[in-house]
Amino acid sequence: MHIIIDATTTQDQLSYAGIGQYTKSIILALVKQYPDTQYSLMLFDNKVSTIEPEIYKYKNVKIERIGKYRLNDYKNDLYYYTQILPAINRIKQKDSIYYCPYFWRNYPAYTIPTVLFVHDMNLPMFNMYSQQSKLHNLFRKIQYWFTLNKSMKCKHIITNSQTSLNDYLKYYPNYPKTNTSVSYLGADMEEKEANISEVLPKDYKERKYVIYLGGALNWTKNTKGVIKGYAEFLKHLDPKQKQPYLVISGKVFKDENKKEVKEFHKLISKLKIKDNVIFTGFYKDEEKYSLLKNSFAFMHLALYEGFGISPLEAIRAKTPTIIHESNVYKEVFKDLAIFVNGKDEKEVGKTLYDIYMNPDRYKEKVEKAYILSQKYSWEETAKKTHEVFEKVKKNY
């Protein structure tokens, strides 16, 4: 069996966001677990991928270079037809199956058996295709549906939760349910302490901190809710005591050339918490576990997600995890996370204060959540994904 995968989201601006993490982790898990399957991975020229250099040790993998590096943007269709599709046609074999981890790069559903991974239906549910302008939003909306409508021709649809699958089927009720699968994700994080003294302030152990790991600033991520909830938390503290930091990790939050980032920093100044907020910027993979484990709480108040890799990583680090009471979070994390209304900053602040003052109250829940987190693994994700490939090969 021959699987062609577009791996370019391990190179572009999404490489450290959820989509890029997924693409990296599923590829590495598949090639390792199924050595008898041949993989062709499409990558741009002269741009390092997060699967490199590890991918080169596998003999069942061939890297197919598809030309000049391109950003993931409104020109995706142009680059698909001029760079990606010609590469697919060049390398496809009689038994090839195309696996698409990110549909906005487009995919050849009409010409080769295609398996499509749908992360979520976030954008149509909130009519949020672009934050640049109304015109951009309209253009991207047209492009979104033009591309996703091709999914009806895919041989199989995989989603990362039942919630995501239900949402997809609301828009495409005629897609055959027998050709759909749910494959939960994993936590790509080694449980090993690393030195984070250069990332955080020198007094972080004394003052403590709550942490937020984020890869985007669109409003469904509700990052403003994190800021406002933290500001409410500070109001509960004795003015004389040292205030814990809010640590925000991710390179996007330091790029003040972007309008949404500027607005975000203005809100922090307006709430008068600027001295308490620490931006780590880009952090190394090996630092993630320690950043989470040494925090007294983790907050992720996204209004909608397809799965939730960051909360899973926080739970794996045995950190009390505060998340918005969304359907997918309740599906994935059961009753073992700490659910709040992420749009109610007073509730968020009160909950954060309770965790800070009464950590022992949450120990049992944290331990049970850790056990739950271990059932979500990339090995299991790869197993279910490969089963889909085998089904497609058998039927088509």
N, C-alpha and C positions, 0 to 999 in steps of 0.2 A: 504494500500500500504506500502511496506517495501523497504527502500532505504539503501543500503550498501555503505559507503563512506570511501575511504582510506584517513585518516586525518594525515598521518605521516609527511607531509610537514609542519605541525604546530609544529613539534618537531625538525626537522633536521636543517642543515645549511641554508635551504631556508626559515625558519620560518618568517624572517623579510624582505625577498625579496618579489617581486610582487606575485610570485606563492604561497608563504606561507600566504601572506596577503589575497589573493583571497580565499584560502581554509578556513581560519579562518572566514572570513566575510560571505561567502556564507553559510557555515554550521550554523552559529549563526542566520542568517536571515531566513533560511529554517525552522529550528526547532522551532523558535519563531512564524512565520507566519502560519505554517501548523501543528498544534498540533495533528491533526487526522492521520497524516502520521508517521509511525514508522521508526526510524533511528538507524542503527548500525554503529558506528564509530570505525574504526580500528586504534589503537595506540600502540606504543611500550611500553614495561615495563620500569618503573623507569626513565622516562624522561618527564619533564614537557612540556605540550603543551600550546600554546597560547590561546586555547579555554577553558583552565582550570583556575579557578574553575567555571567560569560562566556556562559552559555546564551542570553542575550537577543539576541545578535548573529546568531543563526541564524533564518532566515525559515521554516524547515520545522518549527518547534517551537511548541507551544502549552502553556502552563502551566495546569494544572487544579488549582485550590485545593480541598481536600477538608475544610476545617474546622479545628477546634482542634488544636493540636499535642499528640501523645501519645507517651509513652515507649514503647519497644519492650519489652514485658513480658508477663505472663501474661494480660493483658486484650486481647491482639492480636485474638482472634477476635471479641470484642464490637465493637471499633472497625472491624474489617473489614466486618462486616455492617451497621453503622450509618453508617460514613463512606466506606470505600473502595469497597465493592460498589455502593452507589447512584451513586457518581461514575462507575464503569466503565459501568454501565447507561445513564447519561446521555450519555456521550461516544462510546460504541462505534458503529461504522459497519458496513456490510455486509462490508467487506474488512478489518476490524480483527483484529489479532493481539495477544494480551496477552503481554508479556514480564515474567517474575517473577525479579528478581535475588536474592530472599531469601524462601524459602517460608514462614517463620514469621509473616510478615505476612498470609499466606493468599493464595489466588488462585482465579480463576473457571473452573477446568478444565471444569466441567459446562456452562457457558453461552457460552463464547467460546473459539476455538482458542488454546491456551496453550502457550508455550514456557517451560520451567522451568530455571533454573540451580541446580545442586546443588554447593555448595562442597566438602563433605566429608561423611563419615558418622562424624564424630568422636564425637558424643554417644551413639549406640547402641552403638558399639564399646567404649566405656568405661563405659556406663551412667551417664553424667554429664550430666544435663539441668538441674540446678540445684545450686548449692553452699550454698544457704541452710539447708536441712534435708532430712531424708528425706521428709517430707511434700511439701515443695516439689518435690523430685526426682520423686516419684511423679506429682504433678499435671502437671508439665511433660512428663513422659514420655508420659502419656495425650494431652496436647495435641499433642506432637510427631508421634506416629504418626497421630492423627486428621487432621492437616494433610498430612503427607507421603504418606499412603495415596492421597490424591487425585492424586498424580503419575501413577498408572496411567492416568488419563484425559487426561493432557497429550499434546499432539501430538508433542512432542519434548523430550528431556532433554539439556542441555549440562552438561559438567563441566570442571573446570580441569586435569585430568590423567587419564591412563589408570588410574592407581591409584584415583582417586576414582570413576571409572566402574565399575571392577571391584567396588569395595566397594558401590556402589549396587545393582548387579545381583545381588550376593549376597543382598540383602534383597528384591529384586524380580526374580527370575529369569524371570518371565513377561512382563516389559516387552519389547517388540520392539526388538532390538538395532539394527535398521535405522533406528530413530528416535532414536538417540543419537549424540552427537558429543563430541569432546574439543577444547577451545579453550584453549590455554595463555594465561596472562596476560602483562602487560608491566610495565615499570618507569616509573612516572609521576614522573620526576625529571630535572630539567635538570642537565646536567653543568657547573655553574657555581659557582665558589667564592663563599661569602658570609661575612660577619663573624660569627664565633661566640665572640668574646672575652667577650661579656656572658653567654653561656650556660655556659661552662666556667671553671674556676679560672684565675687569671692565669698559673700555671706549667704549664699543660697541655702546652705544647710541650716543655718541659724534662723533665717527669716521664713524658709519654706516657700513653696510655689505651687500654683495650679497651672496646668499646661493645656495648650490647644495646638494640635498639628493640623495644618490646613494646606490645601493645594490650589485653592481658588477663592475669589471674592464675590462670586455672583450671589444674589440675595437669597437664593434657596439654601445656600450654605449657612446663612444666618450667623455670620461671624460677628455682626453688630450685636446680636443677642448675647454672645459670649462676653463682649466688652461691657455691655450694660448689666449683665448678671454679675460680673466681677465687681463693678462699681457699687452695686447694691450690697454685695457681700461685705465690702469694706465698711459700709455704714453700720453693720452689726458689731464691728470690732471696737474695743476700747481705744479711744484716740491716743492713749499713752503707749499702747503696745506697737511693736514693729509690725508693719503690714506685709503679708506675704506677696510675692511677686506674681504677676501673670506672665507666663512665658508663652510666646507665640512663635512657632517654628514653621519655616517655609520661606523660600526665596521670594515668592510673589509679594509678600508684605513689606518688602524693603524697596520695591521699585516705585518710587513716588512720581515717576513720569506718567504713570497711568492714573486716569481720572478717579477710578474707584479706590485706588490705594491712597490718593490724596485725601479723599473724603473720609476714609477710614481713620487716617491719622488726625484729621480735624476733629472727629468724634472723640478720640482719645484725649485730645487737648481740652475739648469742651467739658468733658467729664472730670477733668483735673486729676487724671491718673497716669499722666505721661511718665512720671518718674518711677512708677511701679511696673510699667510694661516693658518686658525685655523681648526684643526681636533677635532671634538667633540667626535668621536668614537660612541659607542652605545648611543642612546638617548631614553628616555622613550616616550611612545605613547602620554602621556599628555603634553609633551614638544613640540611636533611637530607643533601644531598650532601657538604657540608663536614664535618659531624659524622662521617660515615662515612669519607671520604677521609683525614682527619687522624688517624684511629685506627690503631694498629698491628695490630689484629685486630677482627673482629666475631664474636659468638657468638649462635647461635640453636639451642637444643637441644630444640625441641618434639618430643614423642614421636610426634605425628601431625599432618599438615597436608594440605590439599587441593592446595596448590601451593607457596607460600612467597614472598610478595612481598618481605618484608624481606631475606632472603638474596640475592634477585635484585638488589635495590638495592645491597647491599653489594658484590656482584661487579661491578656496573656502576661502582661507585666505585673499583674496583681495590684493594679491601681483602681481605686474607686472611680467608677465611670458614670458620668452624668450625661444622659442623652435625651433628645427630644422624643416624645411619646408618639412616634410615627409607626405605621403598620409594619414596615420592614424591620425596624429595630425590635419590635415586639416579637416578630417571627423569628429573627435570628438569635436574639439574646434572651428570649423568654422573660422571666421575671427577675433575672439575676443582675441586670444593670439597674441604674438609679434613674427612673424616668421622671421627666419634668415637662411642663409646657414651655418649650424653648422660646415662645413669644412673650412670656411673662417674666420679665427680669427680676421682679420681686420674689417670685417662687424660686427662680434659679439661685439668686443671692442667698435666700434662706436655706436652701438645700446645701449649698456650698459651705455655708457657715456651720451647719450641723455636722458635716463630714470633718471639717477642720477642728471643731471642738470635741467631737465624740467619735474618733476613728475606730475605737473598739466596737462600736455599734454596727460597723459595716464589715468586720473581719470575716464572719461566716459567709456573707453574700459574696465577698471578693474571692474566697477560696472555692466556692461552688461555681462561680463564674469562670474561674481559671480552668476547672475541670471541664466545663462546657466548651471552652475555647479550644481545647485539645482535639475535639472531634472535627474541627474545621481545619483541614490541611490541604496543601497544594497537591499532595499525592492522591488524595481522594478526588480532588477537582480534575486532575489529569486522567484518572481512571474513568470517571463518568464521561469526560470529553472524548476519550479514545473509544469508548463504547458507542458513542454517536457516530464516529468515523466508521467503525465496523458495520454499524447498521446501514449507513448510507452506501457503503461499498457493496453490501449484500443485496440491497434493494434496487440499486441503480447501476 
